[in-house]
Amino acid sequence: MKKVIGYLGPEGTYSHEVALHIGRGCKLVALESSKFAEAIRTKKIQQAVLPVVNAIGWQVQWVLDILLNGNGECQITQEIIWDIKSHLIGFGKVDEVIRVYSHSQPLEQCKIFLSQMKRVTTQSIDSTSAAVAFVASKKSHSFAAIGTESAAKLYGVPIIAREISDHSENQTKFIVLGGRKTPPTGHDTTSFIIGTSNEPGALLRALEVFDALGINMSELFSMPSPNRKLGECFFYVSVDGHRGDNDLSVAIEKIRIRVEYLKVLGSYPRAITALNTL
């Protein structure tokens, strides 16, 4: 039986591209964001491909909620750094377009290019793929979408302008939940969620353990606590090393007694940038 991998649908999104990249020979299932937690819990899918954080500063809150609230089946077993290549897709020329559709994030990330288009207005839509599908249905030279090359191919719409993002090196980190846990490789990352008391120096007292043991911290950002009270935050932390390494194992136990909450999300091979050649 083929392994079933869930990704944030519909087809033609960046999540679908990553699922295609890692899931050759597997069954791929498009899911809405609200369906993932249940699909993982009930084993409808064996793995989930989810975006977590983007190089220009946004995090995906509903994915962080799954990591925080999930049980053992929500362990991270792989990460993929994916180049985000946004294209202007439509049937007309650039100077014919008066309305551009896309998800809110690509619209925000392509502001410079959009500002140079004459008379253009923008409209947010559920996903980049849905935007391309809408343009395909209209076949108007006045409409265009910002989306992926795979969506352009899927719906048969030409690419008018390639790689129009404000940031030429825009990347998103995707994680894979579920599947076989990996032994130490010597080039690993371990991720945590920690929650500290609301007092001066609480986070510093936890993180100084890594410095004392010579462990490099590669990622740190705050995330709202489950009860969403203003000013209360948990923190997503990634460090170099595997939880099975002696130094990191010691660090985990030292940090555990310095914080109010600690959850190890998984140890997995350190990501390299995947070649986006779809």
Secondary structure, DSSP 8 states (H G I E B T S, - for coil): ---EEEEESSTTSHHHHHHHHH-TTSEEEEE-GGGHHHHHHTTS-SEEEEEEEETTS-B-HHHHHHHHH--GGG-EEEEEEEE---EEEESS-GGG--EEEE-HHHHHHTHHHHHTSTT-EEEE-S-HHHHHHHHHHH--TTEEEEE-HHHHHHHT--EEES---SSTT-EEEEEEESS------SSEEEEEEEE--SSTTHHHHHHHHHHHTT--EEEEEEEE-TT--TT-EEEEEEEES-TTSHHHHHHHHHHHTTSSEEEEEEEEE---EE----
